[in-house]
């Protein structure tokens, strides 16, 4: 889930101007002097795929801006089963303010770059900058809206519509030009076939069949098993359930 606001990036501190999260993410609500203060407490780091970023029932000590990559959010059961319940993309905010411990597991689905802050620094900044707290509330409400939309996908859509919905979600969030009205998109799948199946409530075999169907119908092209090219994003969106997939 990404918040895109009309933040004036040219008035930001030099150290923040090259950071997309500063312009379009949670930190876009801060004044330049507040950004400088927060930047002094921040640290940037990259982690490889498969790295656990936040553990279930783990004490919350830091929050992060996602600068690049994809994070998958999962919920586990006592017997070890788990469900992917969401994905996060740059420049999303990773963390759950106002709680002492996490109730979700966050794992790097791809190589991920983060800008992290101590919990105390963010919570102090929220008290000093009401606009930051307002932006966080807006992000939370947008995530709630998206979760409701995804419930419709999981509960009512056909298998091919589910896979198309997933691809449209990735295209919209990984290729930033898609939101600008560009009619094509290209991206690498951030999840394995098994993870896609888990996310969509399908079997791995069903996911593979539906990807083949979309490719055969000319909706997508797939190279090297994970590089996806969408020549007509509007058609992919129609295949996600808006209209019949055969429409052009």
C-alpha positions as CSV (number, residue, x, y, z in Angstrom):
1,X,0.0,0.0,0.0
2,X,1.5,3.3,-1.1
3,X,0.6,6.9,-0.1
4,X,1.3,9.4,-2.8
5,X,1.0,13.0,-1.7
6,X,1.8,16.4,-3.3
7,X,4.9,16.9,-1.0
8,X,7.2,19.6,-2.3
9,X,10.5,17.6,-2.4
10,X,12.5,20.7,-3.4
11,X,12.2,22.1,0.1
12,X,13.5,19.0,1.8
13,X,17.0,18.7,3.2
14,X,19.6,17.6,0.8
15,X,20.0,14.2,2.5
16,X,16.3,13.5,2.0
17,X,15.8,14.7,-1.5
18,X,16.9,11.5,-3.2
19,X,14.7,9.3,-1.0
20,X,11.3,8.4,-2.5
21,X,9.9,7.6,1.0
22,X,10.6,11.2,2.0
23,X,8.6,12.6,-0.9
24,X,5.7,10.1,-1.1
25,X,5.8,8.1,2.2
26,X,5.1,8.8,5.8
27,X,8.0,11.2,6.2
28,X,6.4,13.5,3.6
29,X,4.3,14.9,6.4
30,X,7.3,16.3,8.2
31,X,8.9,19.8,8.0
32,X,12.5,20.0,6.8
33,X,13.8,20.6,10.4
34,X,11.9,17.6,11.6
35,X,13.3,15.5,8.8
36,X,16.8,16.5,9.8
37,X,16.1,15.5,13.4
38,X,14.6,12.2,12.4
39,X,17.4,11.5,9.9
40,X,20.0,11.7,12.7
41,X,18.4,8.7,14.4
42,X,17.9,6.7,11.3
43,X,20.0,3.9,9.7
44,X,19.8,2.5,6.2
45,X,20.5,-1.1,5.4
46,X,19.7,-3.8,2.9
47,X,18.7,-7.4,3.6
48,X,18.5,-10.5,1.3
49,X,15.3,-12.4,0.4
50,X,14.0,-14.6,3.2
51,X,15.2,-12.3,6.0
52,X,12.8,-12.0,8.9
53,X,12.2,-8.3,9.5
54,X,9.6,-8.5,12.3
55,X,8.7,-11.7,14.2
56,X,5.3,-12.6,15.4
57,X,4.9,-11.8,19.2
58,X,8.3,-10.0,19.0
59,X,8.9,-6.8,21.0
60,X,8.7,-3.7,18.7
61,X,11.9,-1.7,19.0
62,X,12.1,-0.1,15.5
63,X,10.0,1.1,12.6
64,X,11.1,1.4,9.0
65,X,10.4,3.1,5.7
66,X,10.6,0.5,2.8
67,X,12.9,2.1,0.2
68,X,12.9,-0.7,-2.3
69,X,11.8,-4.3,-2.6
70,X,8.8,-6.2,-1.5
71,X,7.9,-7.4,2.0
72,X,5.4,-10.2,2.7
73,X,3.2,-10.2,5.8
74,X,2.2,-13.5,7.3
75,X,0.1,-14.9,10.1
76,X,0.9,-18.3,11.6
77,X,-1.1,-21.0,13.4
78,X,0.0,-23.0,16.3
79,X,0.7,-26.1,14.2
80,X,3.1,-24.2,11.9
81,X,0.7,-23.4,9.0
82,X,0.9,-19.8,7.8
83,X,-1.1,-17.5,5.5
84,X,0.3,-14.5,3.5
85,X,-2.1,-11.7,4.5
86,X,-0.5,-8.8,2.7
87,X,2.4,-7.3,0.7
88,X,4.2,-4.1,1.2
89,X,6.0,-2.0,-1.4
90,X,8.2,1.1,-1.4
91,X,7.7,3.6,0.2
92,X,5.4,1.9,2.7
93,X,5.8,2.2,6.4
94,X,6.7,-1.0,8.2
95,X,5.6,-1.4,11.8
96,X,2.7,-1.2,14.1
97,X,2.7,2.0,16.3
98,X,1.0,2.1,19.7
99,X,1.7,-1.6,20.5
100,X,4.5,-3.2,22.5
101,X,4.8,-6.3,20.4
102,X,4.0,-7.4,16.9
103,X,1.1,-9.6,15.9
104,X,2.3,-10.4,12.4
105,X,5.5,-11.7,10.8
106,X,7.2,-9.6,8.1
107,X,9.7,-11.2,5.8
108,X,11.7,-9.8,2.8
109,X,10.2,-11.4,-0.3
110,X,13.0,-9.9,-2.4
111,X,16.1,-8.0,-1.6
112,X,14.9,-5.1,0.5
113,X,16.3,-1.7,1.4
114,X,15.1,-0.1,4.6
115,X,15.5,3.2,6.5
116,X,14.9,2.3,10.1
117,X,14.2,4.5,13.2
118,X,14.1,3.7,16.9
119,X,10.5,3.3,18.2
120,X,11.0,6.2,20.7
121,X,12.1,8.6,17.9
122,X,9.0,7.9,15.8
123,X,6.6,8.1,18.6
124,X,8.1,11.3,19.9
125,X,7.9,12.8,16.4
126,X,4.2,11.8,16.2
127,X,3.6,13.8,19.3
128,X,5.5,16.8,17.9
129,X,4.1,16.6,14.4
130,X,0.3,15.9,14.2
131,X,0.5,15.7,10.4
132,X,2.7,12.6,10.8
133,X,0.1,10.9,13.0
134,X,-2.6,12.0,10.5
135,X,-0.6,10.5,7.6
136,X,-0.2,7.2,9.6
137,X,-3.9,7.1,10.2
138,X,-4.6,7.7,6.5
139,X,-2.2,4.8,5.6
140,X,-3.9,2.5,8.1
141,X,-7.4,3.3,6.6
142,X,-6.1,2.8,3.1
143,X,-4.7,-0.6,4.1
144,X,-8.1,-1.5,5.6
145,X,-9.8,-0.6,2.3
146,X,-7.3,-2.7,0.4
147,X,-7.8,-5.6,2.8
148,X,-11.6,-5.5,2.1
149,X,-11.0,-5.4,-1.6
150,X,-8.7,-8.4,-1.3
151,X,-11.4,-10.3,0.7
152,X,-13.6,-9.9,-2.4
153,X,-10.8,-11.3,-4.6
154,X,-10.3,-14.3,-2.3
155,X,-14.0,-15.0,-1.7
156,X,-15.6,-14.3,-5.1
157,X,-13.2,-14.3,-8.0
158,X,-12.4,-17.2,-10.2
159,X,-8.9,-18.7,-10.3
160,X,-7.8,-16.7,-13.4
161,X,-9.3,-13.5,-12.0
162,X,-7.3,-14.1,-8.7
163,X,-4.0,-14.6,-10.6
164,X,-4.7,-11.5,-12.8
165,X,-5.6,-9.5,-9.7
166,X,-2.2,-10.5,-8.2
167,X,-0.3,-9.5,-11.3
168,X,-2.2,-6.2,-11.5
169,X,-1.3,-5.5,-7.9
170,X,2.4,-6.1,-8.6
171,X,2.4,-4.1,-11.8
172,X,0.7,-1.1,-10.1
173,X,3.2,-1.1,-7.2
174,X,6.5,-2.2,-8.7
175,X,6.3,-0.3,-12.0
176,X,5.6,3.3,-10.9
177,X,4.8,4.4,-14.4
178,X,1.7,2.2,-14.3
179,X,-0.2,4.6,-12.1
180,X,0.7,7.4,-14.4
181,X,-1.4,5.9,-17.2
182,X,1.3,3.9,-18.9
183,X,-0.3,1.0,-20.8
184,X,2.5,-1.4,-20.4
185,X,4.4,-2.8,-17.4
186,X,7.4,-5.0,-16.7
187,X,8.5,-6.6,-13.5
188,X,9.9,-9.7,-11.8
189,X,7.6,-11.8,-9.7
190,X,8.5,-11.1,-6.1
191,X,6.9,-14.3,-4.8
192,X,7.5,-18.0,-5.7
193,X,4.7,-20.0,-7.2
194,X,4.1,-21.5,-3.8
195,X,3.8,-18.1,-2.1
196,X,1.5,-16.9,-4.9
197,X,-0.7,-19.9,-4.3
198,X,-0.7,-19.3,-0.5
199,X,-1.6,-15.6,-1.0
200,X,-4.4,-16.4,-3.4
201,X,-5.8,-19.5,-1.7
202,X,-5.0,-21.7,-4.7
203,X,-2.8,-24.7,-5.4
204,X,0.6,-24.3,-7.0
205,X,-0.7,-26.3,-10.0
206,X,-3.7,-24.0,-10.4
207,X,-1.5,-20.9,-10.3
208,X,0.8,-22.3,-13.0
209,X,-2.2,-23.2,-15.2
210,X,-3.7,-19.7,-14.9
211,X,-0.4,-18.1,-15.7
212,X,-0.2,-20.3,-18.8
213,X,-3.7,-19.3,-19.7
214,X,-3.0,-15.6,-19.4
215,X,0.2,-16.1,-21.5
216,X,-1.6,-18.1,-24.1
217,X,-4.3,-15.4,-24.4
218,X,-1.7,-12.8,-24.9
219,X,-2.4,-10.9,-21.7
220,X,1.1,-11.4,-20.4
221,X,4.5,-12.6,-21.5
222,X,6.8,-14.5,-19.1
223,X,10.6,-14.8,-19.6
224,X,12.9,-17.0,-17.5
225,X,9.9,-18.2,-15.4
226,X,9.6,-14.9,-13.4
227,X,10.1,-11.9,-15.6
228,X,6.6,-10.6,-16.6
229,X,5.8,-8.2,-19.4
230,X,2.3,-6.7,-19.7
231,X,1.7,-5.0,-23.0
232,X,-1.8,-3.8,-22.1
233,X,-2.4,-3.1,-18.4
234,X,-6.0,-2.2,-19.0
235,X,-6.6,-5.7,-20.4
236,X,-4.9,-7.3,-17.4
237,X,-7.2,-5.2,-15.2
238,X,-10.2,-6.4,-17.1
239,X,-9.0,-10.0,-16.6
240,X,-8.9,-9.4,-12.8
241,X,-12.7,-9.3,-12.8
242,X,-13.8,-5.9,-14.1
243,X,-15.0,-7.3,-17.4
244,X,-14.6,-10.5,-19.4
245,X,-10.9,-11.5,-19.9
246,X,-11.5,-12.0,-23.6
247,X,-12.3,-8.3,-24.1
248,X,-9.7,-6.2,-25.8
